[in-house]
Amino acid sequence: MVETCLKGHERQGYSFEREERLLSKKDFLKIRKKGIRLLSESFIIFAHKNDYDFTRLGIAASVRVGNAVRRNRIKRLLREFFRLNKNIFPKSTDIFISVKKEARVGRLRDIELELTPVAKKLCQRQGRVTKPPKL
């Protein structure tokens, strides 16, 4: 079972609304410049606090990742992972995921196995997970 950062997420359901998407170049550049960076085998994840009560997601996959079919499949799987697992990401955070050219992703399960620990680490770095008291 996945440990969540938040006890209750404001947004209900499993939708991925337009306002939850990072769309402007300005937002992408701000996150890359000011945000924290986490690495995984197939992705570079940037995160930065935002002024909203919800988490927003942006995805970039360059031509070096593969042809359009491959890039779009990876982006679709990343959006689906985010949509189903919003509660494991810190609230009020912009998340930008850049796909590495050597990405080895074929199924949603591959992304879950790779990004769930990264999301947990992100929560810890932002101080959202309470640590058990030392005895």
ABEGO torsion letter per residue (X at the ends): XBBBABABBABBEABBBAAABBABAAAAAAAAAABBBBBBAABBBBBBBBABABBBBBBBBBAAAEBAAAAAAAAAAAAAAAAAAAAABBBGBBBBBBBBAABBBABAAAAAAAAAAAAAAAAAAAGABBBBBBX
